[in-house]
Amino acid sequence: MSYTEKIKTELSEYKEQKYPHLANGEYTYKGKTDYYHHILPKICGELNLIETFRNDFLESDLSKIKFHQYFHHLNSSQAMCINFFFPLFIKQKLDIILKKFKLDNEVVNYVSVKFEKESNIDDKKQIREKIPELKQNQTIPTSFDFYFETQSGIKFYFEIKYTENEFGCAKKDKNSKDYENKYKLKYERIYEEAAKGKIISNDETSFLSQYQIMRNLIHVDDNSYVVFVIPEKNERVYSQATTANKFVVEGYEKHVKVLTWDSLYKLIDNQNFDCNLKKHFDEFKQKYKL
């Protein structure tokens, strides 16, 4: 059984235990619809948020985001991200993450915290201005699953993975104009300049072959970190993440960080949390067996 199938099986068991009355959720691919145990009915997507802080999140300004198409899938990395980081935000315990980076003297600026943080390098406005010929559905900006700054101005951009098979690349398909019309133009008019002084092999082929990782890495600078949070057992994604720092120029390698979900589990276990936080993370561990 593959890693992804194992996780889906375990999440199916969680759903059966937690919500035995719910029907299986539907998934349509290439015109064919099937029903799966690990998917919630779309109307019940909110149940993918752990109950302890569910209402707190939905009533907060941080919930004013675009939810992913498959947020109602129990293996949604977006839901997993919110389930982990929001309780630490609302209880003002995010500073424990800084300890993982040995930045003990830094303090989180809680006003800066965001989910689905849009890039300031390739946001929709810049894409429209620099590549006006792109269609609206081709102007999707880079966004980070989670983001915060410290009070001294250090920025942390988080890319969260769970059961994804890989980091995406820009596949060159001779039968499609997508490469010429979108990826190539974006590199020429936005990413090439943004990658200067950050990416070692700053050429179109190298950049687009590691498209998703590179779009993340161009955000590193002297006061910014890119952080990948991944399951160690998701071997392909883990391997890609742990070698990402080889793409950045000397001096920025230490600004590319990898946190495994396993290491975050251990971090949480060592905290003296109040009863509510402890209850939440006990449920988190029950749900996301890694």
C-alpha positions in Angstrom: 0.0 0.0 0.0 1.4 3.4 -1.0 1.8 6.2 1.5 -1.1 8.1 0.1 -3.4 5.1 0.2 -2.4 4.3 3.7 -3.3 7.8 4.9 -6.6 7.7 3.1 -7.4 4.4 4.7 -6.6 5.8 8.2 -8.6 9.0 7.5 -11.5 6.8 6.4 -11.4 5.1 9.7 -11.3 8.4 11.5 -14.4 9.6 9.6 -16.2 6.4 10.4 -15.4 6.8 14.1 -16.0 10.6 14.3 -18.9 11.0 11.9 -20.5 7.6 11.3 -23.8 9.2 10.1 -22.1 11.0 7.1 -22.3 9.7 3.6 -19.1 9.3 1.5 -18.1 12.4 -0.4 -18.0 12.5 -4.2 -15.0 13.1 -6.4 -15.3 13.6 -10.2 -12.4 13.0 -12.5 -12.6 13.1 -16.3 -16.3 13.1 -16.2 -16.6 10.0 -13.9 -17.9 10.4 -10.3 -17.0 8.1 -7.5 -17.7 8.2 -3.7 -14.9 7.8 -1.2 -14.8 7.2 2.6 -12.0 9.8 3.2 -14.1 12.6 1.6 -16.7 14.5 3.4 -19.9 15.6 1.7 -19.0 19.1 0.3 -21.7 20.8 2.3 -20.0 19.4 5.4 -16.6 20.7 4.6 -16.4 22.7 7.8 -16.2 19.4 9.7 -12.6 19.1 8.4 -11.7 21.7 11.0 -11.2 20.1 14.4 -14.1 21.0 16.7 -12.0 22.5 19.5 -11.3 25.7 17.6 -13.6 25.4 14.6 -16.0 28.2 15.5 -13.1 30.4 16.6 -11.5 30.1 13.2 -14.7 30.5 11.2 -15.6 33.7 13.2 -12.1 35.1 12.8 -10.7 37.4 10.1 -8.2 34.6 9.2 -11.1 32.6 7.7 -11.7 35.2 5.0 -9.7 33.2 2.5 -10.3 31.2 -0.7 -10.7 27.6 0.4 -9.2 25.0 -1.9 -11.5 23.0 -4.2 -10.9 19.9 -2.2 -11.0 21.3 1.3 -13.7 18.8 2.2 -11.2 15.9 1.6 -9.9 14.8 4.9 -6.4 14.7 3.4 -6.6 18.4 2.5 -3.2 20.0 3.4 -5.0 23.4 3.7 -7.3 22.0 6.4 -4.3 20.3 8.1 -2.4 23.6 8.1 -5.3 25.5 9.7 -5.9 22.8 12.2 -2.2 23.0 13.3 -1.4 26.7 13.2 -4.7 28.5 14.1 -4.9 27.2 17.7 -1.2 28.3 18.2 -2.2 31.7 16.8 -5.3 32.3 18.9 -3.5 31.1 22.1 -0.4 33.2 21.1 1.9 30.2 21.2 3.4 30.5 17.7 6.7 31.6 19.2 7.5 28.0 19.8 8.0 27.6 16.0 10.8 30.2 16.2 12.6 27.9 18.6 12.9 25.3 15.8 14.9 27.9 13.9 17.0 28.8 16.9 15.6 32.4 16.9 14.8 32.4 20.6 15.2 36.2 20.8 12.5 36.9 18.2 8.8 37.4 18.9 5.9 36.8 16.6 4.0 39.8 15.4 0.5 38.3 15.6 -1.1 41.0 13.6 0.9 39.8 10.6 -0.4 36.2 10.6 -2.2 35.0 7.5 -3.4 31.9 5.8 -3.2 31.9 2.0 -0.8 34.8 1.9 -0.6 36.1 -1.6 2.9 36.8 -3.0 4.0 40.4 -3.5 6.2 39.3 -6.4 3.6 37.7 -8.7 0.3 38.9 -7.4 -2.6 39.3 -9.7 -2.0 43.0 -10.2 1.6 42.6 -11.3 0.7 39.6 -13.6 -2.0 41.7 -15.3 0.3 44.7 -15.7 3.3 42.8 -17.0 1.5 40.1 -19.0 -1.7 41.7 -20.1 -2.3 39.1 -22.8 -2.9 36.3 -20.2 -6.4 35.1 -19.6 -7.9 35.6 -16.1 -7.6 31.9 -15.3 -3.8 32.2 -16.1 -3.1 35.0 -13.6 -3.2 32.9 -10.5 -0.5 34.2 -8.1 1.8 32.3 -5.8 0.2 32.0 -2.4 1.6 30.6 0.8 -0.4 28.3 3.1 0.7 30.1 6.2 2.7 33.3 6.9 3.9 35.4 9.8 6.4 38.1 10.6 8.4 38.7 13.8 8.3 42.1 15.5 11.7 42.8 14.1 10.4 42.3 10.6 11.7 38.8 9.7 9.2 37.0 7.4 8.3 33.3 7.3 6.6 31.9 4.2 5.2 28.3 4.8 4.5 25.7 2.1 2.5 22.8 3.6 2.4 19.3 2.1 0.5 16.2 3.2 -0.4 13.5 0.6 0.6 15.5 -2.5 2.6 13.4 -4.9 5.2 16.1 -5.7 6.0 19.7 -6.1 4.6 20.9 -9.4 6.6 21.6 -12.5 5.7 23.5 -15.7 5.4 20.6 -18.1 6.1 21.5 -21.7 3.4 20.0 -23.9 3.8 20.4 -27.6 0.1 20.0 -28.0 -0.8 22.8 -25.7 -0.1 26.5 -25.9 -0.1 26.7 -22.1 3.6 26.6 -21.8 4.2 29.4 -24.3 1.3 31.5 -23.1 1.7 31.2 -19.4 4.9 29.7 -18.0 7.3 31.1 -20.5 5.9 34.6 -20.3 5.8 34.5 -16.5 9.4 33.5 -16.4 10.5 36.1 -18.9 8.6 39.1 -17.5 8.5 38.3 -13.7 10.5 35.4 -12.4 13.8 35.9 -14.2 14.2 39.3 -12.6 12.9 38.1 -9.2 15.3 35.2 -9.1 18.4 37.3 -9.7 20.8 37.1 -6.8 18.7 34.2 -5.2 18.6 31.3 -7.6 21.9 29.7 -8.8 20.8 28.4 -12.3 18.5 31.3 -13.2 17.4 30.1 -16.7 14.0 29.2 -18.1 14.6 25.4 -18.3 15.9 25.1 -14.7 13.3 27.4 -13.2 10.3 25.8 -14.9 11.5 22.2 -14.2 11.1 23.0 -10.5 8.3 25.5 -11.0 6.5 25.3 -7.6 9.7 25.1 -5.5 11.3 28.0 -7.5 8.2 30.2 -7.1 8.7 29.7 -3.3 12.4 30.2 -3.2 12.4 33.6 -4.9 10.9 34.9 -1.7 14.1 34.3 0.4 16.2 37.3 1.3 18.3 38.5 4.2 15.2 38.9 6.3 12.9 36.1 4.9 12.7 32.4 5.2 10.8 29.8 3.1 9.6 26.9 5.2 8.5 23.6 3.9 6.3 21.5 6.2 6.1 17.9 5.0 5.6 14.3 6.2 8.9 12.5 6.3 7.2 9.3 5.1 6.0 11.0 1.9 9.3 10.1 0.4 9.2 11.9 -2.9 8.0 15.2 -1.5 10.4 14.9 1.4 13.3 14.3 -1.0 12.4 17.3 -3.1 12.0 19.6 -0.1 15.2 18.6 1.6 17.2 19.3 -1.5 15.5 22.7 -2.3 18.3 24.7 -0.6 20.8 23.6 -3.3 19.0 25.9 -5.8 19.7 29.1 -3.9 22.9 31.1 -3.9 25.5 30.8 -1.1 24.3 32.5 2.0 20.6 31.8 1.5 20.8 28.0 2.1 20.0 28.6 5.8 16.9 30.6 4.8 15.3 27.5 3.3 13.9 25.4 6.2 12.3 22.0 6.3 10.0 21.0 9.2 8.6 17.5 9.2 5.2 16.9 10.8 6.9 14.3 13.0 9.2 17.0 14.4 6.2 19.3 15.0 4.5 16.5 16.9 7.5 16.3 19.2 7.5 20.0 19.7 3.9 20.1 20.7 4.4 17.1 23.1 7.0 19.1 25.0 4.8 22.1 25.7 2.9 22.9 28.9 -0.3 23.7 27.1 -3.7 24.5 28.8 -6.4 21.9 28.7 -8.1 23.2 25.6 -4.9 23.2 23.5 -3.9 19.8 24.8 -7.3 18.4 23.9 -7.0 19.9 20.4 -3.6 18.5 19.7 -4.6 15.1 21.0 -7.4 15.1 18.5 -5.0 16.4 15.8 -2.7 13.4 16.4 -5.6 11.0 16.3 -6.7 12.4 13.0 -3.4 12.8 11.2 -1.5 9.6 12.0 1.9 10.2 10.2 
